[in-house]
Amino acid sequence: MSDWNSDSWRARPAQQQVLWPDRAELDRIIAEIRELPPLVTSGEIAGLKSQLAEAACGERFLLHGGDCAESFSDCNSSRIASQLKILLQMSLVLTHASRKRVIRIGRFAGQYAKPRSSDTETRGGTQLPSFRGDNVNRPDFTAEARRPEPRLLLRGYARSAMTLNFIRALVDGGFADLHHPEQWNLDWVSHSPRASEYKRMVDSIGEGLRFMETLAGVRVHQLQRVDFYTSHECLLLDLESAQTRAVPRRDGVWNLSTHFPWLGARTSQVDGAHVEYLRGIANPIAVKVAPETTPQQLTQLCERLDPHQEPGRLTLIHRLGARRVGELLPPLLRAVTATKRKVLWVCDPMHGNTEIVSVAGADGQQVPVKTRAFEHILSELEESFDLHRREGTNLGGVHFEMTGENVTECTGGARGLAGGDLLRSYQTALDPRLNYEQALEMALLVARRM
């Protein structure tokens, strides 16, 4: 495109950008990142795009999940392995149920920045810059911690590279032996009214794996390499453009910091800087569809970001909330269907179901805590399957904020976590996530539905 380059976004209004106090230092750091090796390859990205095209046609299913926002302190072997293992276990359950190959995309190796509703935060009469993720500043409520530091972008690049390096080593080594269900953490199943059903399903998966290995004469992880892809929100445009480049013997310009960048609801203005940047890169891209998104806006975004209707190019992730999905989703489905465009529809049942509850703290005082209810998440997901079926469209994927750790950030699930349990292990810096047990239970419920 003759009217686009990796910096053409600078002529457009840019939302959610950081007010860096030292622009000269930022420019120096960005120049350094431009010279560093890419984190992913164009070949990997092209492979993902072809798989997403198959998912849009109903031949595959997308599992997209991970942390709301990664933290530098979580870049350790145990947490990375836990995140990878729950994605792999969930994908195995979904594959067993749907008889479709599952695409695994993790929100990791770069999800270090987050949009905020305000540039500042006030506590006790003191106003400081908002915490925008470890790529920008630190969560402690002090002037020093909240000061944006460009050097943190380099630390984010290094953490992303280390995470990817460890993931690739684990995947190539067949790290998670999933052939024996007794090795899965299934203690929570005994608390579920569907306990026997879950156990039959998991046992069936184990039997199927062993049967295939007996026929083939090799272990499953030796039959083919398991693919995992990375994803993060396209937010800090200086950083995104620093890793955007052409590559030898391949057409187009590629964002080589991630396989699958996505456009958030706060930055989806059709004439804005983020849309301008994303329209020119060759990666497959996703768009978050919020309650405020109108059918006209959505079709305009589709035309702007995918004018040539390229297979696998565009994924639409609707996040409408359990209470409003029945009202809001059908007009959006009809509007996109009317354009004859083949997109991949995905349901994110997390963001539209966030709520604030009052919980007693250690001192007995009530404190507000952000959470999500398991039953609301499941309700939006189940209704979305129904709505897509009625409208003749295909729900080809799910998107969860989740962790492989047993945190207590969302209520409900088989163990029946309640508001009083939340502070027991509430670790997220921003949005609440499904824990290991809730995530696997959700996968089993989705599988049951499929």
C-alpha positions in Angstrom: 0.0 0.0 0.0 1.6 3.2 -1.2 -0.1 5.3 1.5 1.1 3.2 4.4 4.3 2.6 6.3 5.1 1.4 9.8 5.0 5.1 11.1 2.1 6.4 9.1 0.0 6.0 12.2 1.7 9.1 13.7 -0.5 11.3 11.6 -3.6 9.9 13.2 -5.1 10.5 16.7 -3.7 7.9 19.0 -5.5 6.8 22.1 -4.0 5.1 25.2 -0.5 6.3 24.6 1.9 6.9 27.4 2.9 10.4 28.5 6.7 9.7 28.5 8.5 12.3 30.6 11.7 11.9 28.6 11.0 11.6 24.9 14.7 11.6 24.0 15.3 8.5 26.1 12.2 6.8 24.6 13.5 7.5 21.1 16.9 6.0 22.0 15.3 2.9 23.5 13.0 2.4 20.5 16.0 2.7 18.1 17.8 0.0 20.1 14.8 -2.3 19.9 14.6 -1.8 16.1 18.0 -3.4 15.9 17.2 -6.4 18.0 16.3 -9.8 16.5 12.6 -10.5 15.9 10.7 -12.5 18.6 8.7 -14.6 16.0 9.1 -15.4 12.3 7.0 -14.5 9.3 6.8 -18.2 8.5 5.2 -19.0 11.9 2.8 -16.1 11.4 1.8 -17.3 7.9 1.2 -20.8 9.3 -1.1 -19.4 11.9 -3.0 -17.3 9.3 -3.7 -20.5 7.3 -5.0 -22.3 10.4 -7.3 -19.4 11.3 -8.7 -19.5 7.8 -9.6 -23.1 8.4 -11.2 -22.2 11.7 -13.3 -19.6 10.0 -14.6 -22.4 7.7 -15.5 -24.6 10.7 -12.6 -27.0 10.2 -10.6 -26.0 13.3 -11.4 -24.4 16.7 -9.4 -21.6 18.4 -8.5 -21.6 22.1 -7.1 -18.1 23.0 -6.1 -17.6 26.6 -3.7 -16.3 29.2 -3.1 -13.5 31.6 -4.9 -10.2 31.6 -1.5 -8.6 31.9 1.8 -10.4 32.4 4.2 -9.2 35.0 8.0 -9.4 34.9 8.0 -11.3 38.2 5.9 -14.0 36.6 8.6 -14.8 34.0 9.7 -18.0 35.7 9.8 -21.7 34.7 7.0 -22.9 37.0 4.4 -20.3 35.9 5.2 -20.6 32.2 5.0 -24.4 32.3 1.7 -24.1 34.2 0.2 -21.7 31.7 1.3 -23.9 28.8 0.0 -27.1 30.5 -3.5 -25.8 31.1 -3.7 -24.6 27.4 -2.6 -28.0 26.2 -5.0 -29.9 28.5 -7.9 -27.6 27.5 -7.1 -28.0 23.8 -7.0 -31.8 24.2 -10.5 -31.8 25.8 -11.9 -29.5 23.0 -10.3 -31.7 20.3 -11.8 -34.8 21.8 -15.3 -33.3 21.9 -15.3 -31.4 18.6 -13.2 -33.8 16.5 -11.4 -30.7 15.2 -7.8 -29.6 15.5 -7.5 -26.8 18.0 -5.3 -23.7 17.5 -3.6 -22.7 20.7 -2.8 -19.0 21.1 -1.5 -17.8 24.5 -1.7 -14.2 25.8 2.0 -14.4 26.8 5.5 -13.2 25.7 4.4 -9.6 25.3 1.2 -8.8 27.2 3.0 -6.3 29.4 0.9 -3.2 28.7 -2.7 -2.4 29.4 -5.2 0.4 28.5 -6.7 2.4 31.4 -9.9 4.3 31.7 -8.0 7.3 33.1 -4.4 8.6 32.8 -4.3 9.2 36.6 -5.3 7.5 39.8 -6.2 9.3 43.0 -5.8 7.8 46.5 -6.3 9.8 49.7 -6.0 13.1 47.9 -2.8 12.1 46.1 -2.9 11.9 42.3 -0.4 9.8 40.3 -0.2 8.3 36.8 -2.2 5.1 36.4 -0.4 1.8 36.3 -0.2 0.8 32.7 1.6 -2.5 32.9 5.2 -3.5 33.6 6.3 -2.3 30.1 5.5 1.3 31.3 5.7 1.7 35.1 5.2 -0.2 38.4 2.0 -0.9 40.4 3.2 0.6 43.7 1.4 3.8 44.5 4.4 6.1 44.7 5.6 8.9 42.5 8.8 7.0 41.7 7.0 3.7 40.8 4.3 5.3 38.7 6.8 7.4 36.6 6.9 5.9 33.0 10.4 4.5 32.3 11.3 3.8 28.6 14.0 1.4 29.8 11.2 -1.0 30.9 10.4 -1.6 27.3 13.8 -3.3 26.9 13.1 -5.4 30.0 9.8 -6.4 28.4 11.5 -7.4 25.2 14.0 -9.5 27.2 11.2 -11.2 29.2 9.2 -11.9 26.0 12.3 -13.5 24.5 13.0 -15.6 27.6 9.4 -16.7 27.7 9.3 -17.7 24.1 12.6 -19.5 24.4 11.4 -21.6 27.3 8.0 -22.4 25.6 9.8 -23.6 22.5 12.1 -25.8 24.5 9.1 -27.3 26.4 7.0 -27.9 23.3 9.9 -29.5 21.4 10.6 -31.7 24.4 7.1 -33.0 24.9 7.1 -31.5 28.4 3.5 -32.4 29.5 2.7 -36.1 29.7 -1.1 -36.0 29.2 -1.5 -39.7 28.5 -2.6 -40.6 32.0 -5.5 -38.7 33.5 -4.3 -39.5 37.0 -1.5 -36.9 36.4 -4.1 -34.2 35.7 -5.0 -32.0 38.7 -8.6 -33.2 39.0 -9.2 -32.9 42.8 -12.0 -30.3 42.1 -14.0 -32.9 40.1 -15.3 -34.5 43.3 -17.1 -31.2 44.1 -18.9 -31.1 40.8 -22.4 -32.4 40.2 -21.0 -33.6 36.8 -18.2 -35.6 38.4 -18.9 -38.9 36.8 -19.3 -37.3 33.4 -16.0 -35.4 33.7 -14.2 -38.5 34.7 -15.6 -40.5 31.8 -14.5 -37.8 29.4 -11.0 -37.6 30.7 -10.6 -41.3 30.9 -11.8 -41.5 27.3 -9.1 -39.0 26.2 -6.4 -41.0 27.9 -7.7 -44.2 26.3 -7.8 -42.6 22.9 -4.2 -41.3 23.2 -2.9 -44.8 24.2 -4.9 -46.4 21.4 -3.4 -44.1 18.7 0.1 -44.6 20.1 -0.4 -48.4 19.9 -1.4 -48.2 16.3 1.4 -45.7 15.3 4.1 -47.3 17.4 5.3 -43.9 18.7 4.3 -41.5 21.5 1.8 -38.8 20.5 4.2 -35.9 20.9 6.5 -37.6 18.4 3.8 -37.7 15.7 4.1 -34.0 15.1 5.2 -30.8 16.7 2.6 -29.1 18.9 2.1 -25.5 17.8 1.7 -22.7 20.2 1.3 -19.1 19.1 1.6 -15.8 21.0 -0.7 -12.9 21.2 -0.9 -9.5 22.8 -2.9 -6.3 22.5 -1.5 -3.8 20.0 -1.3 -0.9 22.3 2.0 1.0 22.5 2.5 1.9 18.9 6.1 3.1 19.2 7.0 -0.3 20.5 4.9 -2.2 17.9 6.4 -0.3 15.0 9.9 -0.9 16.3 9.6 -4.6 15.5 7.7 -4.1 12.2 9.7 -4.9 9.1 9.9 -6.6 5.7 11.6 -9.9 5.5 13.5 -11.6 2.6 11.6 -13.7 0.1 8.2 -13.0 1.6 5.7 -10.3 0.6 4.4 -7.7 3.0 5.4 -6.0 6.2 5.2 -8.1 9.4 4.9 -7.3 13.1 7.6 -9.7 14.4 7.0 -9.1 18.1 3.9 -11.5 18.2 2.0 -13.8 15.9 -1.5 -12.5 16.6 -1.9 -8.8 17.6 -5.4 -7.6 18.6 -7.2 -4.3 18.6 -8.8 -3.4 21.9 -12.2 -1.8 22.4 -10.6 1.5 23.6 -8.5 2.0 20.5 -10.8 0.8 17.7 -11.6 4.2 16.2 -11.8 3.6 12.4 -9.8 6.8 11.7 -7.4 6.3 14.6 -3.8 5.5 14.8 -4.2 1.8 15.9 -6.4 0.9 13.0 -4.0 2.8 10.7 -1.1 0.7 11.9 -2.8 -2.6 11.9 -4.3 -2.2 8.4 -0.8 -2.4 6.9 0.8 -5.4 8.6 0.6 -8.9 7.1 -0.2 -10.7 10.5 -3.6 -12.1 11.1 -5.3 -9.6 13.5 -8.2 -9.7 15.9 -10.7 -7.0 16.9 -12.5 -6.9 20.3 -16.2 -6.2 19.8 -17.6 -4.4 22.8 -21.2 -3.5 23.7 -20.6 0.0 22.4 -19.6 -1.3 18.9 -22.4 -0.7 16.4 -23.0 -2.9 13.3 -22.0 0.0 11.1 -18.7 0.6 13.0 -18.0 -3.1 12.9 -18.4 -3.3 9.1 -16.3 -0.2 8.6 -13.5 -1.8 10.7 -13.7 -5.0 8.7 -13.4 -3.0 5.4 -10.6 -0.9 6.7 -8.6 -3.8 8.2 -9.3 -6.4 5.6 -10.3 -4.8 2.3 -9.3 -7.8 0.2 -11.1 -10.3 2.3 -7.9 -12.4 2.8 -8.6 -15.9 4.4 -7.5 -16.0 8.0 -6.8 -12.3 8.2 -9.6 -11.1 10.5 -10.9 -12.5 13.8 -13.8 -10.8 15.6 -13.9 -11.4 19.4 -17.2 -10.4 20.9 -17.3 -9.5 24.6 -20.8 -8.4 25.3 -21.7 -9.7 28.7 -24.2 -12.4 29.8 -27.0 -9.9 30.3 -26.8 -8.2 26.9 -25.4 -10.8 24.4 -28.8 -11.9 23.3 -29.7 -8.3 22.4 -26.4 -7.1 20.9 -24.9 -10.1 19.1 -27.5 -10.9 16.4 -27.4 -7.4 14.7 -23.6 -7.6 14.6 -23.7 -11.1 13.1 -26.2 -10.0 10.4 -24.2 -6.9 9.5 -21.0 -8.8 8.9 -22.8 -11.7 7.1 -24.4 -9.2 4.7 -20.9 -8.1 3.5 -20.2 -11.8 2.4 -17.1 -11.6 4.5 -15.6 -14.8 5.9 -14.3 -14.0 9.4 -13.5 -16.1 12.4 -16.0 -15.4 15.2 -14.7 -15.9 18.8 -16.5 -15.4 22.1 -14.7 -13.7 25.0 -17.1 -14.3 27.9 -14.8 -12.6 30.5 -14.7 -8.9 29.9 -18.4 -8.2 29.7 -19.0 -9.9 33.1 -16.6 -8.0 35.3 -18.2 -6.7 38.6 -17.1 -5.1 41.8 -18.0 -6.8 45.1 -17.4 -5.8 48.7 -15.2 -8.1 50.7 -13.9 -8.0 54.3 -10.2 -7.4 54.4 -7.7 -8.6 57.0 -8.6 -5.6 59.2 -12.3 -6.4 59.0 -13.0 -3.4 56.8 -14.9 -3.8 53.6 -12.8 -3.4 50.4 -14.0 -3.4 46.8 -12.7 -6.3 44.7 -13.0 -6.8 41.0 -14.2 -10.3 40.1 -16.2 -12.4 37.6 -18.7 -15.1 38.2 -18.2 -18.5 36.7 -21.9 -18.9 36.0 -22.0 -15.6 34.1 -19.0 -16.5 32.0 -20.6 -19.9 31.1 -24.0 -18.3 30.4 -22.6 -15.9 27.9 -20.6 -18.6 26.2 -23.6 -21.0 26.0 -25.9 -18.3 24.7 -23.3 -17.3 22.1 -23.3 -20.9 20.7 -27.1 -20.7 20.4 -27.1 -17.3 18.7 -24.5 -18.2 16.1 -26.4 -21.4 15.3 -29.7 -19.4 14.8 -28.0 -16.8 12.6 -26.3 -19.4 10.5 -22.8 -18.4 11.6 -20.1 -20.4 13.2 -18.6 -19.7 16.6 -15.1 -20.9 15.9 -13.3 -20.1 19.1 -13.2 -19.0 22.8 -11.1 -16.4 24.6 -10.4 -16.7 28.3 -8.3 -14.7 30.8 -6.9 -17.6 32.9 -3.9 -18.9 34.6 -2.4 -22.3 35.3 -2.2 -21.3 39.0 -4.9 -21.9 41.6 -5.6 -18.3 42.3 -8.9 -17.1 43.8 -10.0 -14.2 41.5 -13.3 -15.5 40.0 -16.2 -16.8 42.0 -18.1 -20.0 41.4 -17.0 -23.2 39.7 -17.1 -26.7 41.1 -15.5 -25.7 44.4 -18.1 -22.9 44.8 -15.6 -20.1 45.5 -17.6 -17.2 47.1 -16.8 -13.5 47.7 -15.2 -14.3 51.0 -12.6 -16.6 49.3 -11.4 -13.9 46.9 -8.6 -12.4 49.0 -7.1 -15.8 49.9 -5.0 -15.8 46.7 -5.9 -12.8 44.7 -2.8 -12.1 42.6 -3.7 -10.3 39.4 -2.5 -6.8 39.0 -5.5 -5.9 36.8 -8.4 -8.1 35.7 -9.5 -11.4 37.5 -8.7 -14.7 35.8 -10.1 -18.2 35.9 -7.8 -20.4 37.9 -6.5 -23.8 36.8 -9.5 -25.8 38.1 -12.1 -23.3 36.7 -10.4 -23.1 33.3 -10.3 -26.9 32.9 -13.9 -27.2 34.1 -14.9 -24.5 31.6 -13.2 -26.5 28.8 -15.0 -29.6 29.9 -18.4 -27.8 29.9 -17.6 -26.3 26.4 -16.7 -29.7 25.2 -19.9 -31.1 26.7 -21.8 -28.5 24.7 -19.8 -29.1 21.5 
